[in-house]
Amino acid sequence: MSHYDTNLDKNNANYVPLTPLTFLKRAKEIYPNYEAVIYEDRKYNWDQVYKRTVKFASALNKIGVRKGDTVSFLAFNTPEIFEGHYSVPMTGAVLNTINIRLDAKTIAYILDHSEAKVLVVDRQLHLEVKKALNALKKKIIIIDINDKFADQSKCEKIGDLEYESFLNTGDENYDWKMPEDEWQAISLSYTSGTTGNPKGVVYHHRGSYLMSTGSAVAWNMPNRLNFLTIVPMFHCNGWGYPWTVPMLNGRTICLRNIDVKKIFELIDEYNVTHFGGAPIVLNMITGAPETDKKKLKQKVHVLTAGAPPPSIIFKKMNELGFEVMHVYGLTETYGHVTQCAWNDAWSDYDEEKQNEIKARQGVRYPNTEGIAVMDPETMKEVPKDGKTIGEIMIKGNIVMKGYFKDKDATFKAMNGGWFHSGDLAVMHPDGYVKIQDRSKDIIISGGENISSIEIENTLAKHPSVSIAAVVAKPDEKWGEVPCAFIEMIKDKPVTEKELISFCKETLAGFKVPKQVIFCDLPKTSTGKIQKFELRKILGK
């Protein structure tokens, strides 16, 4: 045994489990009177946020919430769900944030499968929640969020407890719990599966801590930033930013609903410096009426993820004063784990080439140990030629613990010592990853693989196209052919023939859509196009 292994053990002085809970404690101790969380007419400083979270944790503890219990939240981006990211794990329990747009059946499944002991819920969601609770075979404690800025015509009482009153039953001197082990679960997020029941993704304290520090470094986030919560805090814990921003003594400005006019107003009022959003949100911002926009007083830094962005969106956002960085990740990786880190040599390229590079998924974050594009059968890396397609594989401390109560799915996802993303991509010679498609979205026409994303990017460059989604359409001769679904920009009509001709200018003939359908595209709450709904239209 080496001397380095003798009398040099872990002890309470040199080893403390990593947890993002300490970020809030530090902010309260150093910056107690700085503004921390803002929502409409409510403003809390760090001392107030800390006391509120400790009191809520104490109140949960008083009603029997203990280590390993699940506390669910069904809430909009308001202070309550921000506080839940601290108060729930302060008891040793696990935070389960649920998508507010889910149907009653799926909500009931999640509450049952997660073994939720408590549900904190916004009253505006009463319709589906009451149906879900009626379908449950067990009783759980319900705590209502009564928000005066909600649509009051749609708000009804759900439970017997109310958030503020319940919070005030707690003790602000409650001795909250640090995790005994940094591998201890901190949150549970359910994937938005297109078939079958969603899977529960379990995060640990260590991963959430490292996600926060890695994000701050990768995005070059400064202290005292002003962060606008556009990404729902129920989605991958808001990409981890309810934990990241307090680490930097930043202000969190809560946005209850996606409203482009409101986004510009909040940016102007609070000097917003950073926010994240799916490409569809960026599309809404760039396509907003001039009457809804406000001239930016400073550069605003934006992360986009959730779906591969068309290159044209970078040009449109830049013209408005937004600097966009493309990142990539999954629910199973705590959010984004790669970034399109900029190389100064690319600044000499023309604008179109620069925007094409920015649309790549890029290289690994500082907190990500490995990103590779592999053949999933052989687990060998594909050539770095920008052409050979493989599956994105990920490893590191920011890969989930696993799927809750699903051993087989966990083993399958981690097979070979890498997390299998299900995303098909190429690796460029410079080591930058570029997604070609989800494995289920690739179109195989006459034996040729066609990337739906490539066609979507081409269509997005047409001045009349707001959003494009391409899926496979059954075809007797070729097996499958591309079919495009288009949302047009208002007052800029275009025909099917014109769009097909436009695609023929740059795409190979077999990649050109054989049909164009104009409609409002079905989307998830985070802006992803629900392609399975489009396939239903085509009878696939």
C-alpha positions as CSV (number, residue, x, y, z in Angstrom):
1,M,0.0,0.0,0.0
2,S,1.3,3.5,-0.9
3,H,1.9,6.1,1.7
4,Y,-0.7,8.2,-0.2
5,D,-3.2,5.6,0.9
6,T,-2.1,5.6,4.6
7,N,-3.6,7.9,7.2
8,L,-5.0,10.1,4.5
9,D,-8.7,9.1,4.8
10,K,-11.8,11.1,4.2
11,N,-13.0,13.0,7.3
12,N,-15.5,15.7,8.1
13,A,-12.9,18.4,7.6
14,N,-11.7,17.4,4.1
15,Y,-14.8,15.8,2.6
16,V,-18.3,17.2,2.3
17,P,-20.8,15.8,-0.1
18,L,-21.4,18.1,-3.1
19,T,-24.9,19.7,-3.2
20,P,-26.3,22.8,-4.8
21,L,-28.2,23.5,-1.5
22,T,-25.0,25.2,-0.3
23,F,-25.3,27.8,-3.1
24,L,-28.4,29.3,-1.5
25,K,-26.9,29.2,2.0
26,R,-23.8,31.1,0.7
27,A,-25.9,33.7,-1.1
28,K,-27.9,34.3,2.1
29,E,-24.8,34.7,4.2
30,I,-22.9,37.0,1.8
31,Y,-25.6,38.9,0.0
32,P,-28.6,38.9,2.3
33,N,-30.1,42.1,1.1
34,Y,-29.6,41.6,-2.7
35,E,-32.6,41.0,-4.8
36,A,-32.8,37.3,-5.6
37,V,-36.2,36.4,-7.1
38,I,-38.7,38.7,-8.9
39,Y,-42.2,37.8,-10.0
40,E,-44.6,40.6,-11.0
41,D,-45.1,42.6,-7.8
42,R,-43.3,40.1,-5.5
43,K,-39.6,40.7,-4.8
44,Y,-37.5,38.6,-2.4
45,N,-33.9,39.1,-1.3
46,W,-31.6,36.2,-0.5
47,D,-32.3,36.4,3.2
48,Q,-36.1,36.1,2.5
49,V,-35.7,33.3,-0.1
50,Y,-33.6,31.4,2.4
51,K,-36.0,31.8,5.2
52,R,-39.0,30.9,3.0
53,T,-37.3,27.7,1.8
54,V,-36.3,26.6,5.3
55,K,-39.8,27.3,6.6
56,F,-41.4,25.3,3.8
57,A,-38.9,22.4,4.4
58,S,-39.8,22.5,8.1
59,A,-43.5,22.5,7.3
60,L,-43.0,19.5,5.1
61,N,-41.0,17.7,7.8
62,K,-43.8,18.4,10.3
63,I,-46.3,16.5,8.1
64,G,-44.0,13.5,7.8
65,V,-41.9,14.2,4.7
66,R,-38.6,12.3,5.2
67,K,-35.5,11.2,3.3
68,G,-36.4,9.3,0.2
69,D,-40.0,10.6,0.0
70,T,-41.2,12.2,-3.2
71,V,-42.7,15.7,-3.3
72,S,-44.3,16.7,-6.6
73,F,-44.8,20.1,-8.1
74,L,-47.2,21.0,-10.9
75,A,-46.5,24.7,-11.3
76,F,-45.7,27.6,-13.7
77,N,-42.5,29.6,-13.4
78,T,-43.3,31.3,-10.1
79,P,-41.3,31.7,-6.9
80,E,-42.9,28.6,-5.4
81,I,-41.3,26.1,-7.8
82,F,-38.0,27.9,-7.5
83,E,-38.2,27.5,-3.7
84,G,-39.1,23.9,-4.1
85,H,-35.7,23.2,-5.7
86,Y,-34.2,23.9,-2.2
87,S,-37.0,23.2,0.4
88,V,-37.8,19.7,-0.8
89,P,-34.2,18.4,-0.8
90,M,-33.6,20.2,2.5
91,T,-35.8,17.5,4.1
92,G,-33.9,14.7,2.4
93,A,-36.8,14.2,0.0
94,V,-36.8,14.2,-3.8
95,L,-38.3,17.0,-5.9
96,N,-40.5,15.7,-8.8
97,T,-41.5,18.5,-11.2
98,I,-44.3,17.6,-13.5
99,N,-45.0,19.0,-17.0
100,I,-48.0,21.4,-16.6
101,R,-49.4,20.4,-20.0
102,L,-49.8,16.7,-19.3
103,D,-53.2,15.0,-19.4
104,A,-54.9,13.6,-16.3
105,K,-54.0,10.0,-17.1
106,T,-50.3,10.8,-17.4
107,I,-50.4,13.0,-14.2
108,A,-52.0,10.2,-12.3
109,Y,-49.4,7.7,-13.6
110,I,-46.6,9.9,-12.4
111,L,-48.1,10.6,-9.0
112,D,-48.6,6.9,-8.6
113,H,-45.3,5.6,-10.0
114,S,-43.2,8.3,-8.2
115,E,-45.0,7.4,-4.9
116,A,-45.6,11.1,-4.3
117,K,-46.4,11.9,-0.7
118,V,-47.3,15.6,-1.4
119,L,-48.4,17.5,-4.5
120,V,-47.9,21.3,-4.7
121,V,-50.1,22.6,-7.5
122,D,-51.1,25.8,-9.2
123,R,-54.9,26.2,-8.9
124,Q,-55.2,27.1,-12.6
125,L,-54.4,23.4,-13.3
126,H,-57.4,22.2,-11.4
127,L,-59.2,20.6,-14.3
128,E,-56.7,17.9,-15.2
129,V,-55.4,17.6,-11.6
130,K,-58.8,16.8,-10.1
131,K,-59.3,14.1,-12.7
132,A,-55.9,12.7,-12.0
133,L,-56.5,12.6,-8.2
134,N,-59.9,10.9,-8.8
135,A,-58.0,8.2,-10.7
136,L,-55.4,7.6,-8.0
137,K,-55.9,4.7,-5.7
138,K,-54.3,6.6,-2.8
139,K,-54.7,9.9,-1.0
140,I,-51.8,12.4,-1.1
141,I,-51.5,15.8,0.6
142,I,-52.4,18.7,-1.7
143,I,-51.0,22.2,-1.3
144,D,-52.5,24.8,-3.6
145,I,-50.6,27.7,-5.1
146,N,-53.0,30.6,-5.3
147,D,-51.4,33.1,-7.7
148,K,-53.3,36.3,-8.3
149,F,-51.6,36.6,-11.7
150,A,-53.1,33.4,-12.9
151,D,-56.2,33.3,-15.0
152,Q,-58.7,33.6,-12.2
153,S,-61.6,32.4,-14.3
154,K,-59.8,29.0,-14.5
155,C,-58.7,28.8,-10.9
156,E,-60.5,26.5,-8.4
157,K,-59.4,25.2,-5.0
158,I,-57.9,21.7,-5.3
159,G,-56.5,20.9,-1.8
160,D,-57.2,21.8,1.8
161,L,-53.8,23.5,2.3
162,E,-52.5,26.7,0.7
163,Y,-48.8,27.4,-0.1
164,E,-48.3,30.6,1.9
165,S,-50.3,29.5,4.9
166,F,-48.6,26.1,4.9
167,L,-45.2,27.8,4.6
168,N,-45.9,29.8,7.7
169,T,-46.5,26.7,9.8
170,G,-42.8,26.0,9.4
171,D,-39.8,27.1,11.6
172,E,-37.2,29.4,10.0
173,N,-34.6,28.0,12.4
174,Y,-35.3,24.4,11.2
175,D,-32.1,22.3,11.1
176,W,-32.3,21.2,7.5
177,K,-30.5,18.2,6.1
178,M,-27.3,18.1,4.0
179,P,-27.2,14.9,1.9
180,E,-25.5,12.1,3.7
181,D,-24.0,11.1,0.4
182,E,-23.7,13.2,-2.8
183,W,-25.1,10.2,-4.7
184,Q,-28.3,10.7,-2.8
185,A,-31.3,11.5,-5.1
186,I,-32.2,15.2,-5.4
187,S,-34.9,15.2,-8.2
188,L,-37.0,13.0,-10.4
189,S,-38.1,14.2,-13.9
190,Y,-40.3,12.2,-16.2
191,T,-39.4,12.0,-19.9
192,S,-41.9,13.2,-22.5
193,G,-42.2,9.8,-24.2
194,T,-44.2,9.5,-27.4
195,T,-45.3,5.9,-26.8
196,G,-46.1,4.2,-23.5
197,N,-45.7,5.6,-20.1
198,P,-42.9,8.2,-19.4
199,K,-39.7,7.1,-17.6
200,G,-38.6,8.7,-14.4
201,V,-35.1,10.1,-14.6
202,V,-33.3,10.4,-11.2
203,Y,-30.6,13.1,-10.5
204,H,-28.2,13.2,-7.6
205,H,-26.8,16.1,-5.6
206,R,-23.3,15.7,-7.1
207,G,-24.6,15.9,-10.6
208,S,-26.7,18.9,-9.9
209,Y,-23.8,20.7,-8.3
210,L,-21.5,19.9,-11.2
211,M,-24.1,20.9,-13.7
212,S,-24.3,24.3,-12.1
213,T,-20.6,24.9,-12.0
214,G,-20.1,23.5,-15.5
215,S,-22.8,25.7,-17.0
216,A,-21.4,28.8,-15.4
217,V,-18.0,28.1,-16.9
218,A,-19.2,27.0,-20.4
219,W,-21.5,30.0,-20.8
220,N,-19.0,32.5,-19.2
221,M,-21.7,33.6,-16.8
222,P,-20.8,36.6,-14.6
223,N,-21.7,37.4,-11.0
224,R,-24.8,39.5,-10.5
225,L,-26.4,38.4,-13.9
226,N,-30.1,38.9,-14.5
227,F,-31.7,35.6,-15.6
228,L,-35.1,35.3,-17.2
229,T,-36.8,32.0,-16.6
230,I,-38.3,31.1,-20.0
231,V,-37.4,27.4,-19.9
232,P,-40.0,25.8,-17.6
233,M,-38.6,25.0,-14.2
234,F,-40.4,21.6,-14.5
235,H,-38.2,20.7,-17.5
236,C,-34.8,19.3,-16.5
237,N,-35.2,21.5,-13.4
238,G,-35.1,24.5,-15.7
239,W,-31.8,23.2,-17.2
240,G,-30.4,23.5,-13.7
241,Y,-30.5,27.2,-13.5
242,P,-32.6,27.5,-10.2
243,W,-29.3,26.1,-8.7
244,T,-26.8,27.8,-11.0
245,V,-28.0,31.4,-10.7
246,P,-27.9,31.6,-6.8
247,M,-24.3,30.4,-7.0
248,L,-23.5,33.6,-8.9
249,N,-25.7,35.9,-6.8
250,G,-27.8,36.4,-9.9
251,R,-31.4,37.7,-10.0
252,T,-34.0,35.2,-11.2
253,I,-36.9,37.0,-13.0
254,C,-39.9,34.6,-13.3
255,L,-42.0,34.4,-16.4
256,R,-45.3,32.6,-15.8
257,N,-46.3,32.1,-19.5
258,I,-44.5,32.5,-22.8
259,D,-45.5,35.9,-24.0
260,V,-43.1,37.7,-26.4
261,K,-44.3,41.2,-25.6
262,K,-43.8,40.4,-21.9
263,I,-40.3,39.0,-22.6
264,F,-39.2,42.2,-24.2
265,E,-40.7,44.2,-21.3
266,L,-38.9,42.2,-18.7
267,I,-35.6,42.4,-20.6
268,D,-36.0,46.2,-20.6
269,E,-37.2,46.6,-17.0
270,Y,-34.7,44.3,-15.3
271,N,-31.7,44.6,-17.7
272,V,-32.0,40.8,-18.4
273,T,-28.6,39.5,-19.4
274,H,-29.3,35.8,-19.9
275,F,-32.1,33.4,-20.7
276,G,-32.5,30.0,-22.3
277,G,-35.2,28.9,-24.8
278,A,-36.0,26.3,-27.4
279,P,-35.6,27.3,-31.1
280,I,-39.3,27.8,-31.3
281,V,-39.2,30.5,-28.6
282,L,-36.4,32.2,-30.5
283,N,-38.6,31.9,-33.6
284,M,-41.5,33.6,-31.7
285,I,-39.1,36.4,-30.7
286,T,-37.8,37.1,-34.1
287,G,-41.2,36.9,-35.7
288,A,-43.0,39.1,-33.2
289,P,-44.8,42.2,-34.5
290,E,-42.7,45.4,-34.2
291,T,-45.2,46.8,-31.7
292,D,-44.3,43.9,-29.3
293,K,-40.5,44.4,-29.5
294,K,-38.3,46.8,-27.6
295,K,-34.8,47.9,-28.6
296,L,-32.2,46.1,-26.4
297,K,-30.1,48.4,-24.2
298,Q,-27.4,45.8,-24.0
299,K,-26.4,42.4,-25.5
300,V,-28.5,39.6,-24.2
301,H,-27.0,36.1,-24.0
302,V,-29.2,33.2,-25.1
303,L,-28.9,29.5,-24.9
304,T,-30.9,27.4,-27.3
305,A,-31.5,23.7,-27.0
306,G,-34.4,21.1,-27.1
307,A,-34.4,20.7,-30.9
308,P,-31.8,21.3,-33.6
309,P,-32.1,25.0,-34.6
310,P,-32.1,26.0,-38.2
311,S,-29.1,28.1,-39.0
312,I,-31.2,31.1,-40.1
313,I,-32.4,31.7,-36.5
314,F,-28.8,32.8,-35.5
315,K,-28.9,35.5,-38.1
316,K,-32.3,36.7,-37.1
317,M,-31.5,36.8,-33.4
318,N,-28.2,38.6,-33.9
319,E,-29.9,41.3,-35.9
320,L,-32.0,42.0,-32.8
321,G,-29.0,42.1,-30.5
322,F,-29.2,38.6,-29.0
323,E,-26.0,36.5,-28.9
324,V,-27.1,32.8,-29.2
325,M,-25.1,29.8,-28.2
326,H,-26.3,26.4,-29.2
327,V,-26.1,23.6,-26.6
328,Y,-27.3,20.0,-26.5
329,G,-28.4,17.5,-23.9
330,L,-31.3,15.4,-22.7
331,T,-33.4,14.9,-19.6
332,E,-31.1,12.0,-18.7
333,T,-28.0,14.3,-18.7
334,Y,-29.4,17.1,-16.4
335,G,-29.9,19.2,-19.5
336,H,-27.1,20.5,-21.8
337,V,-23.8,18.7,-21.9
338,T,-22.3,20.0,-25.2
339,Q,-21.9,23.5,-26.6
340,C,-20.9,25.0,-29.9
341,A,-17.8,26.7,-28.4
342,W,-16.6,29.3,-30.8
343,N,-13.2,29.2,-32.5
344,D,-11.9,32.6,-33.4
345,A,-10.7,31.4,-36.8
346,W,-14.3,31.0,-37.8
347,S,-15.0,34.7,-37.5
348,D,-13.4,35.2,-40.9
349,Y,-16.0,33.1,-42.6
350,D,-19.1,34.6,-44.3
351,E,-22.2,35.0,-42.2
352,E,-24.0,32.0,-43.7
353,K,-21.1,29.6,-43.0
354,Q,-20.8,31.0,-39.4
355,N,-24.4,30.3,-38.8
356,E,-24.1,26.8,-40.1
357,I,-21.3,26.1,-37.6
358,K,-23.4,27.6,-34.8
359,A,-26.1,25.1,-35.5
360,R,-23.8,22.2,-34.6
361,Q,-24.2,20.5,-31.2
362,G,-20.5,21.1,-30.6
363,V,-18.1,19.8,-28.0
364,R,-18.4,18.6,-24.4
365,Y,-19.0,20.9,-21.5
366,P,-16.2,21.2,-18.8
367,N,-18.5,19.0,-16.6
368,T,-18.8,16.2,-19.2
369,E,-16.2,13.5,-19.3
370,G,-17.0,12.0,-22.7
371,I,-18.9,12.7,-25.9
372,A,-18.6,10.3,-28.8
373,V,-20.4,9.3,-32.0
374,M,-20.4,5.5,-32.1
375,D,-21.9,2.6,-34.0
376,P,-24.3,1.3,-31.3
377,E,-23.8,-2.3,-32.4
378,T,-20.0,-2.4,-32.2
379,M,-19.5,0.5,-29.8
380,K,-16.7,1.8,-32.0
381,E,-16.3,5.5,-32.8
382,V,-17.3,6.4,-36.4
383,P,-14.7,8.2,-38.6
384,K,-14.4,12.0,-38.0
385,D,-15.4,12.8,-41.6
386,G,-18.6,14.7,-41.1
387,K,-20.5,12.1,-43.1
388,T,-20.6,8.7,-41.3
389,I,-23.7,8.5,-39.0
390,G,-23.6,7.0,-35.6
391,E,-25.3,7.5,-32.2
392,I,-24.2,10.2,-29.7
393,M,-22.9,8.5,-26.6
394,I,-22.2,10.4,-23.3
395,K,-20.5,9.7,-20.0
396,G,-19.7,11.7,-16.9
397,N,-21.0,12.8,-13.5
398,I,-23.9,14.5,-15.3
399,V,-25.5,11.3,-16.5
400,M,-28.6,10.3,-14.5
401,K,-28.5,7.7,-11.7
402,G,-30.9,5.8,-13.8
403,Y,-34.6,5.3,-14.5
404,F,-36.8,5.1,-11.4
405,K,-38.0,1.6,-10.7
406,D,-36.9,0.4,-14.2
407,K,-33.8,-1.8,-14.0
408,D,-34.0,-3.1,-17.6
409,A,-34.4,0.4,-19.2
410,T,-31.5,1.7,-17.1
411,F,-29.2,-1.2,-18.1
412,K,-30.1,-0.7,-21.8
413,A,-29.5,3.0,-21.7
414,M,-26.0,2.5,-20.0
415,N,-24.9,-0.5,-22.0
416,G,-21.2,-0.6,-22.8
417,G,-20.3,2.0,-20.2
418,W,-21.8,4.9,-22.2
419,F,-25.3,6.5,-22.1
420,H,-27.1,5.9,-25.4
421,S,-28.8,9.1,-26.4
422,G,-30.8,7.8,-29.4
423,D,-29.7,10.8,-31.4
424,L,-28.0,10.1,-34.7
425,A,-25.1,12.4,-35.6
426,V,-21.8,12.8,-37.5
427,M,-18.4,13.9,-36.0
428,H,-16.6,16.6,-38.0
429,P,-12.8,16.4,-38.3
430,D,-12.5,19.2,-35.7
431,G,-14.3,17.1,-33.1
432,Y,-17.6,19.0,-33.3
433,V,-20.8,16.9,-33.3
434,K,-23.7,17.6,-35.6
435,I,-27.0,15.8,-35.2
436,Q,-28.6,14.4,-38.3
437,D,-31.7,13.1,-36.6
438,R,-33.3,11.2,-33.8
439,S,-33.1,7.5,-34.7
440,K,-36.9,7.3,-34.9
441,D,-37.0,10.4,-37.2
442,I,-34.5,9.3,-39.9
443,I,-36.3,8.8,-43.3
444,I,-35.2,5.7,-45.2
445,S,-36.2,6.2,-48.9
446,G,-35.2,3.6,-51.4
447,G,-32.4,2.5,-49.1
448,E,-31.0,6.0,-48.6
449,N,-30.9,7.6,-45.2
450,I,-32.4,11.1,-45.3
451,S,-32.0,13.6,-42.4
452,S,-35.3,15.4,-41.6
453,I,-33.3,18.1,-39.9
454,E,-31.4,18.9,-43.1
455,I,-34.7,19.4,-45.0
456,E,-36.1,21.5,-42.1
457,N,-33.1,23.7,-42.1
458,T,-33.5,24.3,-45.9
459,L,-37.2,25.1,-45.6
460,A,-36.5,27.5,-42.6
461,K,-34.5,29.7,-44.9
462,H,-37.5,30.5,-47.0
463,P,-38.9,34.0,-46.1
464,S,-42.4,32.7,-45.8
465,V,-41.6,29.8,-43.4
466,S,-42.0,30.3,-39.7
467,I,-41.5,26.7,-38.6
468,A,-40.9,23.5,-40.6
469,A,-41.2,19.8,-39.5
470,V,-40.4,16.9,-41.8
471,V,-41.5,13.3,-41.3
472,A,-41.6,10.1,-43.3
473,K,-44.6,9.5,-45.4
474,P,-45.4,5.9,-46.5
475,D,-44.8,5.3,-50.2
476,E,-45.4,2.2,-52.3
477,K,-42.4,2.6,-54.5
478,W,-39.7,4.1,-52.2
479,G,-41.0,2.8,-48.8
480,E,-40.8,6.3,-47.3
481,V,-40.5,9.8,-48.7
482,P,-40.2,13.2,-47.0
483,C,-43.3,15.1,-46.1
484,A,-43.1,18.7,-44.8
485,F,-45.5,20.4,-42.4
486,I,-45.2,24.1,-42.4
487,E,-46.3,27.0,-40.2
488,M,-46.3,30.1,-42.4
489,I,-45.3,33.7,-41.4
490,K,-48.4,35.8,-41.3
491,D,-49.0,37.9,-44.4
492,K,-46.3,36.0,-46.3
493,P,-48.3,33.3,-48.2
494,V,-46.4,30.6,-50.1
495,T,-47.6,27.5,-52.1
496,E,-46.6,23.9,-52.0
497,K,-45.1,24.2,-55.4
498,E,-43.0,27.2,-54.5
499,L,-41.5,25.4,-51.5
500,I,-40.7,22.3,-53.4
501,S,-39.0,24.3,-56.1
502,F,-37.1,26.2,-53.3
503,C,-35.8,22.9,-51.9
504,K,-34.8,21.6,-55.3
505,E,-32.3,24.5,-55.5
506,T,-30.0,23.1,-52.8
507,L,-31.2,19.5,-52.0
508,A,-30.7,16.3,-53.8
509,G,-33.8,15.2,-55.6
510,F,-34.5,12.2,-53.3
511,K,-34.4,14.6,-50.3
512,V,-36.9,17.1,-51.6
513,P,-40.3,16.9,-49.8
514,K,-42.9,15.1,-52.0
515,Q,-45.8,16.8,-50.1
516,V,-46.2,20.0,-48.1
517,I,-49.0,20.4,-45.6
518,F,-49.7,23.8,-44.0
519,C,-51.0,23.8,-40.4
520,D,-50.3,24.8,-36.8
521,L,-47.7,22.3,-35.6
522,P,-48.3,20.3,-32.4
523,K,-45.7,21.2,-29.8
524,T,-44.7,20.2,-26.3
525,S,-44.5,22.8,-23.5
526,T,-40.8,23.2,-24.1
527,G,-41.2,23.9,-27.8
528,K,-40.4,20.5,-29.3
529,I,-42.5,19.5,-32.4
530,Q,-44.6,16.4,-31.7
531,K,-43.6,14.5,-34.8
532,F,-45.6,11.4,-33.7
533,E,-48.8,13.5,-34.1
534,L,-47.7,14.4,-37.6
535,R,-47.1,10.8,-38.4
536,K,-50.6,10.0,-37.3
537,I,-51.9,12.4,-39.9
538,L,-50.0,10.5,-42.5
539,G,-51.3,7.2,-41.2
540,K,-47.9,6.0,-39.9
